[in-house]
C-alpha cells in the first residue's frame, strides 16, 4: 500500500543515514521512550521543527526532506536543470533535455523519480512525513509539561497549517488524496478511498481555520511587530507561517476547489471561495500588510529578505547565481554556469503584457486593433508596454545594472554575428542561431527571464533571494477571480466594499497600468479573461502559478498545443518602417522545443507499482 509504505519508511530512514541523525529525526515507534520526545518542550519543538529542516542524511543528494519540497523556488533548485515554468508554454528551457521531453508528454523517469524517491526531490515522501509529524504533535501536545500555553498554541497552529499545506501540495501535483488527520499505526485501516481534489482542498481549508484560531490565541497573527514598530520584518520567526498566512492559504485552497478542474458544487463553490478571499484580505489589511510601491516591486523577489507584501515567504539567503542550484532559472550568458539552462520566455507569453494604454496583445487581432489606435507597433514592440514587462522579460535592448548600454539579442547581417553585450565588463553572447547549441543555456526564443535577476553577471557579488509563497497581490487577484465568478464584475463578498473589478484594478494601478478597459467589464465572461491575464503578468515566474492556473482553468489543452513562438531580430538601418533599427520577425521555435498535451498531464502519476498496493487508491493515468 503506497500510503503505508511511504509513511512507515520514515521510521527506518534515519538508521541508514549519517551519524548526525538523532532521535528527533525519527518517530518514537523505533523503540525510544515516547515520553522522552513529547513530555519535554525542547524535545517536542525539535521533533516538530523537523518539518522545516529535516534531512535525508544522504550525501548523494543532500536534499531536505521537509516542507521546502513544497516551496516552488526550492522545487526548481534541482539537478535536472529545469524549472516547472519550462514545463508550460510560458517559456522554453535553454538547454534541450528533460523540460522539453516532459512538456511534450514523455514523462518517463524525469519527474516520477524526482517527486517520489528519496534520492532527488522526494516531494510526496516529504509531504507524507510532514503530515505524520504534524499529526503526532497534535495528538501528543497535552504530554508537554513545561511549556507556556501560548507557545503550545503556536506550535499546534503551525501543525494544522503544515498538515494542510502538505495535503494542498500533494493535491495540486497528484490530485485528490486521502486526508490523513491522525498518525496511522501499523494495525490501522490503510485502505482509504481517494478523495476528489475539490474535497481535499476543502479539508485543507478546515485545517487552516483551526490553525488561525490557534495563531490568534498565541498572538501570532503576524510574526513580526508590524509596520512602524521595532522589529518590523526582522523577527527570527519570519520563516514560519502565521495567522494571516492561514487565511490566505485557505482562500487559495477554496479558489482551487471552485475552479473548473475541481468544482463539485457549482456556483456555491465560487461563493465560498469569494467569502474566504474577502476574509483573507480583511485580516491582512487589518494587520498592516500591503502591496509595495511599484518602485520596490523587485524587493519581493531579490535584494531584501522580507517585505511587507510577503504574507509568508521563504528566504533562501544570499547567493551568487553561477551554481547548479540556479541552473534551471538563469541562463548561461547571465549566470556563467556552463551546464545551466535557464527560463527563456516564449513570444506567446510576452504577448500577455498589454500596452500601457491597456490594450491586449495576445492575438493577431488584438495587436492590429492596438496598432490602429497608435498604441502598438510590431516593429517597435517593446515601447509603450506594461511597466512589468521590462522588469520581467529580458529582451533585445534591455538596460540592466551590469549592462547600461543594453543587452544585444539580435543578428547583425553586416558582420554575420550576434553582437556581444558587455555585462560587468565581460563580453557575453545572449543571441545565437536557434538550435545551434542545445547543450548550453542559450535562448531559442529571443528572450530571457529578468524578474528574479539583479542584472549582474553570476560571478559577481551574492545577493538575497526570497520566494514569496503568498503575497498581497495574489490575495487581490484571488478575490477578483472568485468574486467575478460568483457575483460578476461589480459584485463583492465578505462585507468588503471592493468589487471584483476594483481588486484587479488595484493590482494594475500599482504597476502604473490603467483600469481594465470598459469593453471588458460588461460581464463575468469578459472580465474573466482580463483577470486571468493579470495573474499571468503579475505572478509570472513565481509560485508555479501559471503551471497550476492553466490546469485548474482547464485551458492547458489550448495553451499547450498552440505553436510556440519566439522573436528573431535583425539589425537594419533606421527608417519609418524600422524606427528602432531592428527588424522583428515572429517565428516558431525549433520543433524539438514545441509542447504537447494529454489529459493525463493534469497531474503527475504515482509509480504504478506503489499505487496499486492500495486497493482503493486509483492511480492517475500514465503519460
N, C-alpha and C positions, 0 to 999 in steps of 0.2 A: 504494500500500500504506500503510495507516494508520500502522503502526509506523515505516516508513521515512520517511514524510513528517513525522511528529511529531518524530523524533529529528534528521533532517537539517536541519530548520528551525532547530534550535538553533545551527547553525554560522553562520547569517547574521543571527540576531536582533539581535545587538549592533550590527551595522553600520548598522541602521536606527534605532538607539536614540539616546539622548542622548550628548553628548560625554564624559560621565562614565564611560562604559563603558571597560574596559581589557581587555588580552589575557586577564586572568584570568576574564572573564565568558564566554569562548568557548573552543572546543576548539582544540588545536594544528593540526588539519587545515586551518585557514584560511590557512596559509602561514607561520605563525610557527614558529621552530625548536622542535621538541618538547623538546629538551634544555633550552631556556630555561625551560620550565614545570616539568618534572619533576625536574631534577637538583638544584635549589636548594630547600632546605627551606622557606624563607619563601614562595617562589612556589608550591611544592607545597601548602602549607597554605592559602594564599589561594585557589588554584584549588578545592581541596576544600570550603572553607568557603562557597563559593557555594551549596552545598546548603542552607545555613541562611539566607543573607542575599542571594542573588542577586535581581536586579530586572529588570523589563522595560525600564525607562527610558522608558516611555510615559506622558507626563504625563496623557493622557486617562484612565488607570486608576490609575496609581501602585501597582499591585498587585505584590506579591512573586511571583516565580516560584521557589519554593523549598519546603522541607519544611513551612512553615506552611500550605500549601494542603492538608495532611493533618491539621491540627490542628482539631478540631471548633469551638472557640471562634472561631478565625480564619475558618473557613468561614462561620460565622454573621455575621461582620463584612462584610456585603455590602450593596450599594446597592439591592438588590431588596426590602429591608425585611421579611425573614422569616428565621427560623431553621429548621433541619431538625426541631426539635421540633414546629413548627407544621405539618409535613407528615404528622403522625400524629394519632391520636385523643387523645393526651395533652393537647393544647392547641389553641387557636384563635388565629390572628393577629388582633390588634385592628383592624388596617387591612385592609379587604377588598381583596384583589388577588391576587398570584401564589400565595401559600401555599394559599389556598382553591381556586384553579384546579388547582394541581398535585395536592393531596390528593384532588380529585375525579376525577383521572385525565386531565386535559387538560394534558399536559406542554408541548406547543408549544415555543417557544424559551426558556421561562423558566428551565430548568435546563440544557438541552443547550448553549446558547451560553455559559453561565456556567461549565460544567465543562470545556469543551474549547478554547475560543478564548482568545487572549491578551489580549483587551480587558477581561475582567472578573475571573473567578476560575478561571484555567485549571488545574483540578486534574489532568486527565490529562496535559496538556502538561508541567506541573511535575514530576509523578511520573516520567515518562519521562526528563526531563532529569536528575533526581536519580540515576536508575538508571545513566544513561550516565556521569555524573561519577564515581560510586562505582566502576563497572567500570574506568574509565580509571586511577583511583588504585590499585586492587587490582593491576592489570596492570603498573603502572609504579613501584611502590614501591621496587624494587631500583635504580632510577636515582638515587635520592636519595643524595647524597654527604656531607652534613654534618649528619646527624641522629642523635640517640641512638636506640638500639633500642626503648626503652620509648615514646618519642614516636611512632615508626613503628608500633609495635604498637597504640597508642591510636587513631591515625587509621585504620588498617585495620580495627580493631574497629568504629569508627564507620561506615566504608564498608559493611561487611557489614550492620550494623544498619539504616542508612538504605536500603540496597537492599531489605532485607526489608520495612521499613516502607512504602516506596513501592509494592511489589507488593501488600502487605496492603491498603493504601488503595485501590488500583485494583480489587482483587478484591472487596472488600465493597461498593463502589459500582457496579461494572460487571460483576462476575462473573469467572470464571476467565480467566487471562491466559497468554500465552506467558511463560516465565520467562527473563528476559534476564540471563545470567550472564557475558556478555562484551560489550565495546563493539563493536557491529556496524559494519562498514565498508560502503561503497557496493557492493562486489562480493561481499558475503556473501549467503547464502541467507536472504532475509527472509520467505519464505513459510512461516511456522511455524504449526503447528496450535495451536489454543486449548486450554489445559489445563482440566480440570474444576476448579471452585473448591476442592474438597477437596484436590486435588493441589497447587494453587497455594499454599494455606496450609501444607501440609507442606513444600514447598520453602522457604517463608519460615522455618519453624521450623528447618530445617537451617542456613540462613544465620545465624540468631540464636544457635545453638550455636557456630558459628565466631566470631561476634562476642564471645561470652562468653569464649572461650579467649584471644582477643587482649586483652580488657579485663583478664583476670586477669594476663596477662604484663606489662601496662602499669601494674598497680596501680590500676586504675580500676573496681573492682567497685562502689564508690560514689565520687562525685566530691568529696565534702567529707570532713572529718576524722572524721565520725561523732559520735554523741551524747556529750556531756560533754567534747568536745575543742575546742580553739581553732579557729575557722574553721568550726564546725558550721553548715551550711546557708547559708554566706556565700561559698563559693568562686565565682570568676568562671566556672568551668566548669559550674555547675549547669544551664544550659540544654541541655547535651549529654547524650546517652544514656550509660548506664553498664552494668556487668555485670549488676546486678540487674534493670535495665530489660530487658536482652536476654532473660533467662529469663522475666520477667513477660510480655513480648510474645509469646514463644514459646508460653507457656501459653494466652494468648488466641487465638493462631492455631490451635492444636490444638483448643481448645474450639469455635471456629467450624467447623473441619473435621469435628468429630464431630456437630455439630448437624444436625437433620433436613434442612435445605435442602441440606447439602453432604456428608453422610455417605456414604462409599464402601465401608467395610469393616465395618459393623455395630458390634457391641459392642466390638471391638478398638479402634476409633477412640476410644470413650469411655475405655477403659482407658489408651490413650496420653495422652489429654488429662488424665486424673486424675493420672498419674505426672508430667506436666510441671507441672501446677498445684502438686503437692506439692513438687516440686523448687524452684519459684519461691518458695514460702512459706518453705521451709527456708533458702534462701540469703538471702532478705530479712531474716528474723528474725536469722540469724547476723550480719548486717551492721547490726543495730540499728534497722531500720525497724519502725514500729509504728503502730497506729491512735491518733489523738489522743484525749484525753478528750473527751467529748461537749460539754463547755463550750467547747471550742476547735474544734468541728467546722466552723464557718463559715470558720475560718482557711484551710481547704483551697481556698477559692474567692475570698476577698477580704480585704484588710486586711494580708496578710502575703505576702512574696514566695514563700518556700518553707517547707514544713513537713516534719516527719519522717515524715508519712504519704505524702508525694509520693515516688514512686519515680522518676518522670520527669514534669516539668511545664514548661509554658511560661508565663512571667510576662510578661503584656502590658505591665505598667508601671502607673504612676499616671495615672488619667484621671477626668474627670467623665463622666457618662452622658448629658448633653444634646447628643449628637452623632449624626450619621448612622451612625457605627461601631456604636453600641449600639441602633440603631433597631429591629432585629428582636427584641431581648431585652426591653428595658424600654419599657413603655407610656407614653403621653403624660402621664398625671397625675403620675407619679413623675419621669420624665425631663425633662419640659417641652420635649421636642423635637417641634415642630409636625408634621413629616412622619413621625413614628415609628409603630410598630405595636405590638410587644410580645407576649410569650408569655402567653396567658390560659388557665390550666388548665381542662379540662372537669370536670364533675361525675363523669364516668366515671373520670377519673384520680384525683380527690380521694378517691373511694371505695376506692382501693387502700391508703390509710392506715388501718391497723387500729385497734381500740380499744386503750387502754392495757392491757387485760387479754388482748390477743392475739386477739380475735375478728375474723375477716374481715368486710368490709362491702361486698364487691364486687357482690353480688346482693341483690335484694329479700329473698330467703330468708335470706341472711346477716344482713341488718340486723334482720329480725324475730327471729331467734334471739338476736342480741346484746341486743336490747331486752328479751326475756323474762328474761334474766339481770340486767337492770338496768344493763347496760354501755353502752347507746346510746339516745339519744332523738332522733328525727327532727326535733323542734322545739328541740333544743339540740345540734346536730350537731357542734360544734367542741370540746365538752368531752370529757374522758377519751379523748383520741386520742394516738396515737403521737407522742412529742415532736418528731419530724422534721416533722410536719405543719405546725406553726406556723413552723418555720424554712424551710419550702419553699414554702408556699402563703400568699399574702396574701388574707385573707378579711374579711368584714364584722366589725369589732371587733378586728382585728389591731392590736397595740401595737408600734410601731417607734420607733427612736430619734428620728426627726424628728416623730413624732406620738404622744406619750404618752397622749393621750386616746382613741386608737383610730381606725382607718380606717372611714369610712362607705361602704358599697356597697349601701345599702338605699333603698327608696322610702318616703316619708312621705305617706300619703294626706291628712293634715290640712293640709299645705301644698301638696300636689301637686308636690313636688320630690324630687330625690335630694339629701339634705343634703351639704354640702361637708365636707372634712376640713382641719384646719389642719396643713399639712406645712411645717416650718421657718417657721411664722407666715405661710404663704401659703395662701389658700383654694384647695383643689383638689377637683375633682369626679371621684371614682372611679366613681360609679354613673351610668348613663344608661339610657334606654329602649333595649332591644336593637334594633339595626337602624336607629337614628335618626341615626347618624353613622358611616358606613362608611369615611370618608376619613381619619379620625384614630384614633389608638391608644387606644380605649376598650374595656373588656371587654364582650363579649356572652355571657359565661359566669357572671359574678358573682365571678370570681377573677382575680388577677394573680400573677405569679411573685415569690417573696420570696427564694429561695435565694441568688441572686447579688447581691442588693441590700443596701446598708448602711443602708437605712431613711431616707435623706436625699434631699431634692429634688435633681434632677440638676444644678442650677446651683450647688449647694453645693461644698464643698472636694473636690478629686480624691482618690481612694483607689486602692490597689493591687488589681489583678485578676490571677488566675492560673488557667490551665486545667490541671487535674490530669489529664494524659494517661494516667497509670497511678498508682493509689494502692492502699494496702494493703487497704482494704475490698473493692476489686474482686477482689484475689487470693483472699481468703477466699470470696467469692461464686462465683468461677470454680471453685474447688476443690469447694465444696459441690455445685454443679451437676454437675460431671464425676464426682465420687466417687459421688454418688447414682445417676446413670445407669449407672455401671459396676458398682457393688457394693451399692447400696441405702443407706438412711438411716444404718445403723450400720457401713457399710464405710469403709475408709480406704485410702490409697495412698502410695507412695513412702517407706514406713517411718515415716510420721507416726502418732502416736497419735490425732490429731484425726480424727473421723469427719465424714461429710457433714453430719450433724445438728449436731455440735459447731461446725462452721465457720459455718453460717448463724446459729446462736445467738450466736456470738461477736460478729457484726456487730449483731445485735438487742440484745444485752445492753449493748453500748457506748452505744446510744441510750436506754437505760433501759427497753427492752422485755423482756417475759418470754420464756422459751424457747417455741419453736413448740409449740402445744397438742398433747397426746398423741394426740388423734384424727386428727392429720395426719402422724403419724410411723410408721404401720404398714407402709408400703411405698413404693417409689420413686415411684409414680404420685401418691400423696397428697402426699408431701413436695415433689415437683417443682413443684406449683402455689405452695407457700409460698416456695420458693427463688426462683422467677420473680417473685413479688410483691415479695420482699425486694429484688431487683435494681431493680425499678421504683421503689421508695421511696428506697432508699439512693443510687442513681445518677441520680435524677431531674434533668433539665435539665443534665446534663453528659455529655460524651463521645459524644453521639449514641447512647448505649447503647440507649435504647428503640427508636429508629428501626431499628437493626440487629437487636435482640433479637426483635422481633415478626416479622421476616423469617426469621431463621435458625431460629426455632422453628416457622415456618410457621403462625402464628396470626393474621397480618395479615388474611387473608380474613375472619376473625370480628371482630377489633377494629375494622377499618376500615369495616365495614358495619353496626355497631351504631348506633343513633340517638345522636348526640352531645348530651349534656345539659348544662344549666347550672343555677344556683340563683337563683330570684327571691326577694328578701327584702323583706318589708313590715313597717313599724313598726306594732305593736299594743300594747294595754295588757298589762302583765304579769299572768299568770294561771297556774293549774296547767297548762293546756294549752300556754301560751306562756311558759315560765319566763324567757326572755331578752327578752321584749317585742318579739319578732320572729316573723313567720310565714314559714316556709321552704317554698318550693314548687319541686320539681324540674320543669323543663320543657325541651323541646328548644330548642337554639339555632336561629337562623334557618336556613331551608332552604338559602340560598346559602352556608352555612358547614358543611354536612354533608360527610362524606367518602364515598369510593367505593373500590372495589378491582378491579383487573385483575391477573391473574398476571404480566403484563408489568412491574408495578410492583415486583417483587422487585429489579430492577436498573434503573439508568438506561441508556438506549441511547447508543452512539456515533452520531455523524452517519452515516447510511447511505452517503452518497456517499464517505466516507472508509473506512469499514469494508469496503465492497465491493471496494476496491482490493487487499485481501489475500484471495487465493482461499480459503484455509482458515480465515480468521477469520470465523466465523459471528456476525453481529451479534445483539444482544439484540432481542427483539420490541419493536416500536414501541408506544407507549402509545395 
